[in-house]
Amino acid sequence: MSKQNDPANKYLPKPRQSQAENGEAEVKHGLFTDIAYVTAWAVGILGSLAAVALIVSAAQGGYDAEYEIFMGFVMLGGSWVSASCLGVLAEISRKLSTRGA
């Protein structure tokens, strides 16, 4: 039995045509994926800005400055952890949207 007539051949991955004629590919992942990517970056960047503002204001002194500085660093780390989780959801959505293509 040749390889082409083998029934298991249909389970092997087939190469996909991923690029257009001019060498560029237009990728459409869907609205949810685009929203998830934008939200992930927004959470990371805006959370970082808020954390830096908290750290800078607490560094000028005042009551509970150490606590506010600590919470600023926690907020800085937490914003990027949250952003990475949203990025994972966006990647899962992207994989699912290209699965049927």
MIKE-109070 format. One record per atom (N, C-alpha, C, O): residue number from 0; residue in one letter; atom name; x, y, z. Coordinates in nm, 4 decimals. Atoms other than C-alpha are relative to their C-alpha. Layout:
N
PT     i   aa   at          X          Y          Z
PT   NUM    A   CA          X          Y          Z
...
***
This chain:
101
PT     i   aa   at          X          Y          Z
PT     0    M    N     0.0857    -0.1177     0.0000
PT     0    M   CA     0.0000     0.0000     0.0000
PT     0    M    C     0.0900     0.1237     0.0000
PT     0    M    O     0.1815     0.1351     0.0816
PT     1    S    N    -0.0820    -0.1207     0.0084
PT     1    S   CA     0.1454     0.3346    -0.0990
PT     1    S    C    -0.0433     0.0999     0.1074
PT     1    S    O    -0.1481     0.0861     0.1705
PT     2    K    N     0.0302    -0.1006    -0.1024
PT     2    K   CA     0.1567     0.6359     0.1286
PT     2    K    C    -0.1237     0.0816    -0.0343
PT     2    K    O    -0.1973     0.1220     0.0557
PT     3    Q    N     0.1153    -0.0808     0.0380
PT     3    Q   CA    -0.1067     0.8234    -0.0712
PT     3    Q    C    -0.1310    -0.0738     0.0220
PT     3    Q    O    -0.2334    -0.0104     0.0474
PT     4    N    N     0.1218     0.0784    -0.0185
PT     4    N   CA    -0.3587     0.5418    -0.0397
PT     4    N    C    -0.0207    -0.0428     0.1447
PT     4    N    O    -0.1216    -0.1055     0.1772
PT     5    D    N     0.0090     0.0393    -0.1402
PT     5    D   CA    -0.2952     0.4925     0.3306
PT     5    D    C    -0.1153     0.0756     0.0666
PT     5    D    O    -0.1206     0.1982     0.0567
PT     6    P    N     0.1121    -0.0688    -0.0657
PT     6    P   CA    -0.6157     0.5673     0.5309
PT     6    P    C     0.0442     0.0949     0.1111
PT     6    P    O    -0.0260     0.1914     0.1415
PT     7    A    N    -0.0479    -0.0877    -0.1072
PT     7    A   CA    -0.4085     0.7236     0.8098
PT     7    A    C     0.0538     0.1318    -0.0548
PT     7    A    O     0.0795     0.2244     0.0222
PT     8    N    N    -0.0543    -0.1207     0.0617
PT     8    N   CA    -0.2830     0.9860     0.5628
PT     8    N    C    -0.0913     0.1212     0.0206
PT     8    N    O    -0.0438     0.2347     0.0223
PT     9    K    N     0.0909    -0.1137    -0.0178
PT     9    K   CA    -0.5944     1.1979     0.6167
PT     9    K    C     0.0175     0.0682     0.1350
PT     9    K    O    -0.0289     0.1807     0.1535
PT    10    Y    N    -0.0217    -0.0597    -0.1316
PT    10    Y   CA    -0.4889     1.2597     0.9780
PT    10    Y    C     0.1297     0.0801     0.0080
PT    10    Y    O     0.1535     0.1496     0.1068
PT    11    L    N    -0.1239    -0.0766    -0.0001
PT    11    L   CA    -0.1521     1.4075     0.8840
PT    11    L    C    -0.0306     0.1464    -0.0297
PT    11    L    O    -0.1200     0.1761    -0.1089
PT    12    P    N     0.0263    -0.1420     0.0256
PT    12    P   CA    -0.1353     1.7881     0.8918
PT    12    P    C     0.0349     0.0370    -0.1434
PT    12    P    O     0.1353    -0.0082    -0.1984
PT    13    K    N    -0.0202    -0.0465     0.1368
PT    13    K   CA    -0.1634     1.9529     0.5534
PT    13    K    C     0.0535     0.1429     0.0042
PT    13    K    O     0.0118     0.2208     0.0899
PT    14    P    N    -0.0477    -0.1392     0.0029
PT    14    P   CA     0.0283     2.2713     0.4651
PT    14    P    C    -0.1120     0.0935    -0.0443
PT    14    P    O    -0.1886     0.0629    -0.1357
PT    15    R    N     0.1036    -0.0985     0.0320
PT    15    R   CA    -0.1948     2.5777     0.4558
PT    15    R    C     0.0586     0.1111    -0.0849
PT    15    R    O     0.1764     0.1448    -0.0729
PT    16    Q    N    -0.0400    -0.1179     0.0762
PT    16    Q   CA    -0.1779     2.8618     0.2105
PT    16    Q    C    -0.0255     0.1203     0.0898
PT    16    Q    O    -0.1399     0.1627     0.1058
PT    17    S    N     0.0183    -0.1061    -0.0981
PT    17    S   CA    -0.1161     3.1431     0.4569
PT    17    S    C     0.0279     0.1383    -0.0557
PT    17    S    O    -0.0009     0.2375     0.0112
PT    18    Q    N    -0.0313    -0.1308     0.0543
PT    18    Q   CA    -0.0021     3.4219     0.2273
PT    18    Q    C    -0.0739     0.0223    -0.1308
PT    18    Q    O    -0.1032    -0.0708    -0.2058
PT    19    A    N     0.0693    -0.0368     0.1233
PT    19    A   CA    -0.1736     3.6058    -0.0505
PT    19    A    C     0.0990    -0.0022    -0.1164
PT    19    A    O     0.2162    -0.0356    -0.0989
PT    20    E    N    -0.0840     0.0030     0.1195
PT    20    E   CA    -0.0383     3.6360    -0.4033
PT    20    E    C     0.1197     0.0936     0.0104
PT    20    E    O     0.2280     0.0603    -0.0378
PT    21    N    N    -0.1079    -0.0980    -0.0066
PT    21    N   CA     0.1720     3.9437    -0.3244
PT    21    N    C     0.0929    -0.0221     0.1191
PT    21    N    O     0.1783     0.0623     0.1457
PT    22    G    N    -0.0889     0.0306    -0.1114
PT    22    G   CA     0.3399     3.7831    -0.0235
PT    22    G    C    -0.0467     0.0536     0.1331
PT    22    G    O     0.0202     0.0327     0.2344
PT    23    E    N     0.0518    -0.0520    -0.1255
PT    23    E   CA     0.1290     3.9571     0.2382
PT    23    E    C    -0.1260    -0.0751     0.0368
PT    23    E    O    -0.2044    -0.1152    -0.0492
PT    24    A    N     0.1182     0.0718    -0.0471
PT    24    A   CA    -0.1326     3.7923     0.4498
PT    24    A    C    -0.0885     0.0951     0.0790
PT    24    A    O    -0.0404     0.1707     0.1633
PT    25    E    N     0.0958    -0.0774    -0.0777
PT    25    E   CA    -0.4437     3.9604     0.5790
PT    25    E    C    -0.0611    -0.0950     0.1008
PT    25    E    O    -0.1279    -0.1917     0.0642
PT    26    V    N     0.0451     0.0899    -0.1050
PT    26    V   CA    -0.5268     3.8034     0.9110
PT    26    V    C    -0.1209     0.0611     0.0679
PT    26    V    O    -0.1153     0.1743     0.1160
PT    27    K    N     0.1206    -0.0436    -0.0695
PT    27    K   CA    -0.8767     3.8339     1.0522
PT    27    K    C    -0.0276    -0.1018     0.1094
PT    27    K    O    -0.0564    -0.2184     0.0820
PT    28    H    N     0.0179     0.0909    -0.1122
PT    28    H   CA    -0.9130     3.6865     1.3972
PT    28    H    C    -0.1355     0.0132     0.0655
PT    28    H    O    -0.1738    -0.0737     0.1438
PT    29    G    N     0.1290    -0.0184    -0.0629
PT    29    G   CA    -1.2494     3.8209     1.4972
PT    29    G    C     0.0020     0.1139     0.0991
PT    29    G    O     0.1076     0.1571     0.1453
PT    30    L    N     0.0148    -0.1160    -0.0871
PT    30    L   CA    -1.3790     4.0976     1.7145
PT    30    L    C     0.0457    -0.0292     0.1428
PT    30    L    O     0.1107     0.0548     0.2049
PT    31    F    N    -0.0387     0.0310    -0.1375
PT    31    F   CA    -1.3279     3.9190     2.0478
PT    31    F    C     0.1512    -0.0018     0.0157
PT    31    F    O     0.2038     0.0482     0.1151
PT    32    T    N    -0.1460     0.0070    -0.0078
PT    32    T   CA    -0.9610     3.8536     1.9749
PT    32    T    C     0.0607     0.1393    -0.0034
PT    32    T    O     0.1513     0.1692     0.0743
PT    33    D    N    -0.0516    -0.1363     0.0076
PT    33    D   CA    -0.8976     4.2146     1.8749
PT    33    D    C    -0.0266     0.0764     0.1294
PT    33    D    O     0.0608     0.1480     0.1783
PT    34    I    N     0.0331    -0.0668    -0.1263
PT    34    I   CA    -1.0760     4.3431     2.1856
PT    34    I    C     0.0884    -0.0519     0.1128
PT    34    I    O     0.1329     0.0258     0.1973
PT    35    A    N    -0.0833     0.0577    -0.1059
PT    35    A   CA    -0.8787     4.1040     2.4063
PT    35    A    C     0.1434     0.0514    -0.0083
PT    35    A    O     0.2044     0.0799     0.0947
PT    36    Y    N    -0.1357    -0.0537     0.0146
PT    36    Y   CA    -0.5449     4.2212     2.2625
PT    36    Y    C     0.0076     0.1450     0.0467
PT    36    Y    O     0.0988     0.1816     0.1208
PT    37    V    N    -0.0005    -0.1415    -0.0380
PT    37    V   CA    -0.6319     4.5899     2.3042
PT    37    V    C    -0.0202     0.0149     0.1502
PT    37    V    O     0.0448     0.0977     0.2141
PT    38    T    N     0.0256    -0.0075    -0.1439
PT    38    T   CA    -0.7671     4.5330     2.6543
PT    38    T    C     0.1222    -0.0431     0.0800
PT    38    T    O     0.1523     0.0162     0.1836
PT    39    A    N    -0.1202     0.0458    -0.0705
PT    39    A   CA    -0.4547     4.3423     2.7583
PT    39    A    C     0.1046     0.1107     0.0059
PT    39    A    O     0.1626     0.1358     0.1116
PT    40    W    N    -0.0971    -0.1086    -0.0004
PT    40    W   CA    -0.2289     4.6273     2.6528
PT    40    W    C    -0.0483     0.1179     0.0836
PT    40    W    O     0.0312     0.1811     0.1531
PT    41    A    N     0.0536    -0.1116    -0.0783
PT    41    A   CA    -0.4590     4.8867     2.8086
PT    41    A    C     0.0127    -0.0267     0.1496
PT    41    A    O     0.0488     0.0627     0.2262
PT    42    V    N    -0.0117     0.0348    -0.1423
PT    42    V   CA    -0.4644     4.7025     3.1420
PT    42    V    C     0.1449     0.0120     0.0451
PT    42    V    O     0.1723     0.0661     0.1522
PT    43    G    N    -0.1414    -0.0067    -0.0368
PT    43    G   CA    -0.0863     4.6715     3.1439
PT    43    G    C     0.0521     0.1421     0.0080
PT    43    G    O     0.1180     0.1792     0.1051
PT    44    I    N    -0.0547    -0.1361     0.0051
PT    44    I   CA    -0.0085     5.0288     3.0459
PT    44    I    C    -0.0684     0.0922     0.1001
PT    44    I    O    -0.0007     0.1643     0.1735
PT    45    L    N     0.0701    -0.0885    -0.0939
PT    45    L   CA    -0.2799     5.2082     3.2441
PT    45    L    C     0.0236    -0.0414     0.1449
PT    45    L    O     0.0348     0.0439     0.2329
PT    46    G    N    -0.0320     0.0463    -0.1352
PT    46    G   CA    -0.2167     4.9902     3.5490
PT    46    G    C     0.1391     0.0422     0.0426
PT    46    G    O     0.1610     0.0770     0.1586
PT    47    S    N    -0.1360    -0.0440    -0.0306
PT    47    S   CA     0.1532     5.0736     3.5285
PT    47    S    C     0.0044     0.1489     0.0297
PT    47    S    O     0.0726     0.1924     0.1225
PT    48    L    N     0.0025    -0.1447    -0.0245
PT    48    L   CA     0.0822     5.4451     3.5039
PT    48    L    C    -0.0616     0.0331     0.1353
PT    48    L    O    -0.0119     0.1201     0.2068
PT    49    A    N     0.0625    -0.0235    -0.1308
PT    49    A   CA    -0.1492     5.4328     3.8051
PT    49    A    C     0.0934    -0.0421     0.1129
PT    49    A    O     0.1015     0.0250     0.2158
PT    50    A    N    -0.0927     0.0462    -0.1035
PT    50    A   CA     0.1075     5.2332     4.0019
PT    50    A    C     0.1166     0.0963     0.0164
PT    50    A    O     0.1577     0.1251     0.1288
PT    51    V    N    -0.1103    -0.0958    -0.0078
PT    51    V   CA     0.3878     5.4751     3.9162
PT    51    V    C    -0.0468     0.1290     0.0666
PT    51    V    O     0.0273     0.1876     0.1455
PT    52    A    N     0.0533    -0.1200    -0.0647
PT    52    A   CA     0.1676     5.7688     4.0174
PT    52    A    C    -0.0138    -0.0214     0.1505
PT    52    A    O     0.0155     0.0688     0.2290
PT    53    L    N     0.0123     0.0304    -0.1428
PT    53    L   CA     0.0972     5.5988     4.3510
PT    53    L    C     0.1366    -0.0049     0.0669
PT    53    L    O     0.1530     0.0462     0.1777
PT    54    I    N    -0.1348     0.0098    -0.0573
PT    54    I   CA     0.4656     5.5240     4.4099
PT    54    I    C     0.0635     0.1381     0.0122
PT    54    I    O     0.1250     0.1696     0.1141
PT    55    V    N    -0.0598    -0.1345    -0.0027
PT    55    V   CA     0.5743     5.8787     4.3214
PT    55    V    C    -0.0652     0.0861     0.1073
PT    55    V    O     0.0044     0.1584     0.1786
PT    56    S    N     0.0667    -0.0808    -0.1028
PT    56    S   CA     0.3112     6.0392     4.5441
PT    56    S    C     0.0342    -0.0492     0.1398
PT    56    S    O     0.0442     0.0308     0.2328
PT    57    A    N    -0.0351     0.0531    -0.1321
PT    57    A   CA     0.3983     5.8072     4.8316
PT    57    A    C     0.1459     0.0262     0.0330
PT    57    A    O     0.1815     0.0375     0.1503
PT    58    A    N    -0.1424    -0.0236    -0.0242
PT    58    A   CA     0.7718     5.8668     4.7871
PT    58    A    C     0.0267     0.1404     0.0521
PT    58    A    O     0.1349     0.1670     0.1044
PT    59    Q    N    -0.0172    -0.1357    -0.0501
PT    59    Q   CA     0.7198     6.2325     4.8762
PT    59    Q    C    -0.0217     0.0078     0.1505
PT    59    Q    O    -0.0083     0.1144     0.2107
PT    60    G    N     0.0164     0.0041    -0.1446
PT    60    G   CA     0.6488     6.1254     5.2299
PT    60    G    C    -0.1459     0.0016     0.0395
PT    60    G    O    -0.2357     0.0043    -0.0447
PT    61    G    N     0.1365    -0.0022    -0.0497
PT    61    G   CA     0.3457     6.1276     5.4476
PT    61    G    C    -0.0302    -0.1243     0.0811
PT    61    G    O     0.0544    -0.2115     0.1009
PT    62    Y    N     0.0452     0.1102    -0.0840
PT    62    Y   CA     0.1479     5.8886     5.6583
PT    62    Y    C    -0.0115    -0.1273    -0.0837
PT    62    Y    O    -0.0659    -0.1240    -0.1940
PT    63    D    N     0.0039     0.1311     0.0662
PT    63    D   CA     0.1822     5.5206     5.5587
PT    63    D    C     0.0680     0.0003    -0.1369
PT    63    D    O     0.0182    -0.0619    -0.2307
PT    64    A    N    -0.0694    -0.0070     0.1285
PT    64    A   CA     0.4315     5.5963     5.2814
PT    64    A    C     0.0532    -0.1368    -0.0409
PT    64    A    O     0.0478    -0.1730    -0.1584
PT    65    E    N    -0.0539     0.1326     0.0342
PT    65    E   CA     0.5901     5.2505     5.3029
PT    65    E    C    -0.1093    -0.0922    -0.0536
PT    65    E    O    -0.0881    -0.1668    -0.1491
PT    66    Y    N     0.1119     0.0839     0.0439
PT    66    Y   CA     0.2534     5.0808     5.2678
PT    66    Y    C    -0.0449     0.0382    -0.1411
PT    66    Y    O    -0.0717    -0.0487    -0.2241
PT    67    E    N     0.0432    -0.0446     0.1323
PT    67    E   CA     0.1573     5.2942     4.9681
PT    67    E    C     0.1028    -0.0346    -0.1076
PT    67    E    O     0.0655    -0.0686    -0.2198
PT    68    I    N    -0.1036     0.0398     0.0960
PT    68    I   CA     0.4912     5.2282     4.7975
PT    68    I    C    -0.0099    -0.1492    -0.0280
PT    68    I    O    -0.0011    -0.1919    -0.1432
PT    69    F    N     0.0160     0.1448     0.0176
PT    69    F   CA     0.4471     4.8551     4.8568
PT    69    F    C    -0.1220    -0.0303    -0.0863
PT    69    F    O    -0.1149    -0.1128    -0.1774
PT    70    M    N     0.1211     0.0242     0.0788
PT    70    M   CA     0.0928     4.8667     4.7200
PT    70    M    C     0.0170     0.0460    -0.1451
PT    70    M    O    -0.0421    -0.0120    -0.2362
PT    71    G    N    -0.0288    -0.0438     0.1366
PT    71    G   CA     0.2180     5.0588     4.4175
PT    71    G    C     0.0743    -0.1069    -0.0783
PT    71    G    O     0.0440    -0.1316    -0.1951
PT    72    F    N    -0.0723     0.1080     0.0678
PT    72    F   CA     0.4626     4.7802     4.3361
PT    72    F    C    -0.0881    -0.1232    -0.0200
PT    72    F    O    -0.0761    -0.1931    -0.1206
PT    73    V    N     0.0954     0.1105     0.0169
PT    73    V   CA     0.1912     4.5206     4.3947
PT    73    V    C    -0.0930     0.0294    -0.1174
PT    73    V    O    -0.1221    -0.0590    -0.1979
PT    74    M    N     0.0883    -0.0374     0.1104
PT    74    M   CA    -0.0363     4.7117     4.1579
PT    74    M    C     0.0743    -0.0063    -0.1336
PT    74    M    O     0.0159    -0.0451    -0.2348
PT    75    L    N    -0.0801     0.0073     0.1221
PT    75    L   CA     0.2444     4.7354     3.9011
PT    75    L    C     0.0131    -0.1447    -0.0475
PT    75    L    O    -0.0075    -0.1739    -0.1653
PT    76    G    N    -0.0104     0.1416     0.0366
PT    76    G   CA     0.3017     4.3596     3.9081
PT    76    G    C    -0.1342    -0.0598    -0.0364
PT    76    G    O    -0.1451    -0.1369    -0.1317
PT    77    G    N     0.1334     0.0544     0.0254
PT    77    G   CA    -0.0679     4.2809     3.9223
PT    77    G    C    -0.0580     0.0430    -0.1330
PT    77    G    O    -0.1304    -0.0329    -0.1973
PT    78    S    N     0.0526    -0.0455     0.1292
PT    78    S   CA    -0.1469     4.4912     3.6187
PT    78    S    C     0.0603    -0.0801    -0.1141
PT    78    S    O    -0.0095    -0.1115    -0.2105
PT    79    W    N    -0.0620     0.0772     0.1082
PT    79    W   CA     0.1035     4.3001     3.4052
PT    79    W    C    -0.0360    -0.1473     0.0074
PT    79    W    O    -0.0408    -0.2145    -0.0956
PT    80    V    N     0.0501     0.1383    -0.0095
PT    80    V   CA    -0.0080     3.9630     3.5412
PT    80    V    C    -0.1391    -0.0084    -0.0617
PT    80    V    O    -0.1696    -0.1021    -0.1355
PT    81    S    N     0.1341    -0.0030     0.0595
PT    81    S   CA    -0.3652     4.0558     3.4506
PT    81    S    C     0.0072     0.0170    -0.1512
PT    81    S    O    -0.0683    -0.0463    -0.2249
PT    82    A    N    -0.0153    -0.0201     0.1441
PT    82    A   CA    -0.2520     4.1780     3.1094
PT    82    A    C     0.0472    -0.1274    -0.0683
PT    82    A    O     0.0029    -0.1587    -0.1788
PT    83    S    N    -0.0467     0.1245     0.0621
PT    83    S   CA    -0.0688     3.8526     3.0437
PT    83    S    C    -0.1104    -0.1045    -0.0028
PT    83    S    O    -0.1179    -0.1833    -0.0971
PT    84    C    N     0.1142     0.0931     0.0023
PT    84    C   CA    -0.3787     3.6530     3.1393
PT    84    C    C    -0.0960     0.0350    -0.1132
PT    84    C    O    -0.1464    -0.0542    -0.1814
PT    85    L    N     0.0844    -0.0413     0.1124
PT    85    L   CA    -0.5845     3.8573     2.8934
PT    85    L    C     0.0666    -0.0324    -0.1333
PT    85    L    O    -0.0012    -0.0666    -0.2302
PT    86    G    N    -0.0724     0.0369     0.1209
PT    86    G   CA    -0.3138     3.7987     2.6342
PT    86    G    C    -0.0115    -0.1480    -0.0305
PT    86    G    O    -0.0208    -0.1876    -0.1467
PT    87    V    N     0.0187     0.1444     0.0192
PT    87    V   CA    -0.3434     3.4242     2.6890
PT    87    V    C    -0.1391    -0.0277    -0.0556
PT    87    V    O    -0.1545    -0.1101    -0.1456
PT    88    L    N     0.1354     0.0167     0.0539
PT    88    L   CA    -0.7188     3.4478     2.6322
PT    88    L    C    -0.0073     0.0433    -0.1460
PT    88    L    O    -0.0760    -0.0194    -0.2267
PT    89    A    N    -0.0013    -0.0454     0.1392
PT    89    A   CA    -0.6540     3.6438     2.3136
PT    89    A    C     0.0673    -0.1024    -0.0903
PT    89    A    O     0.0218    -0.1260    -0.2022
PT    90    E    N    -0.0682     0.1021     0.0801
PT    90    E   CA    -0.4104     3.3784     2.1911
PT    90    E    C    -0.0872    -0.1241    -0.0175
PT    90    E    O    -0.0894    -0.1840    -0.1250
PT    91    I    N     0.0914     0.1145     0.0115
PT    91    I   CA    -0.6602     3.1016     2.2670
PT    91    I    C    -0.1091     0.0313    -0.1016
PT    91    I    O    -0.1440    -0.0530    -0.1842
PT    92    S    N     0.1032    -0.0401     0.0952
PT    92    S   CA    -0.9258     3.2943     2.0769
PT    92    S    C     0.0546     0.0025    -0.1420
PT    92    S    O    -0.0147    -0.0370    -0.2358
PT    93    R    N    -0.0613    -0.0038     0.1329
PT    93    R   CA    -0.6861     3.3467     1.7853
PT    93    R    C     0.0184    -0.1411    -0.0550
PT    93    R    O    -0.0078    -0.1667    -0.1725
PT    94    K    N    -0.0186     0.1390     0.0442
PT    94    K   CA    -0.6039     2.9755     1.7718
PT    94    K    C    -0.1337    -0.0627    -0.0387
PT    94    K    O    -0.1426    -0.1349    -0.1379
PT    95    L    N     0.1308     0.0571     0.0314
PT    95    L   CA    -0.9714     2.8834     1.7799
PT    95    L    C    -0.0592     0.0602    -0.1269
PT    95    L    O    -0.1291    -0.0081    -0.2017
PT    96    S    N     0.0561    -0.0627     0.1199
PT    96    S   CA    -1.0585     3.1348     1.5088
PT    96    S    C     0.0711    -0.0458    -0.1267
PT    96    S    O     0.0108    -0.0451    -0.2340
PT    97    T    N    -0.0720     0.0478     0.1185
PT    97    T   CA    -0.7890     3.0014     1.2734
PT    97    T    C    -0.0097    -0.1507    -0.0155
PT    97    T    O     0.0384    -0.2054    -0.1147
PT    98    R    N     0.0082     0.1459     0.0043
PT    98    R   CA    -0.8668     2.6382     1.3476
PT    98    R    C    -0.0846    -0.0498    -0.1159
PT    98    R    O    -0.0512    -0.1505    -0.1784
PT    99    G    N     0.0881     0.0440     0.1066
PT    99    G   CA    -1.1471     2.6127     1.0962
PT    99    G    C     0.0448     0.0447    -0.1379
PT    99    G    O    -0.0095    -0.0002    -0.2389
PT   100    A    N    -0.0424    -0.0541     0.1303
PT   100    A   CA    -0.9603     2.8006     0.8234
PT   100    A    C     0.0832    -0.0981    -0.0784
PT   100    A    O     0.1263    -0.0675    -0.1896
***
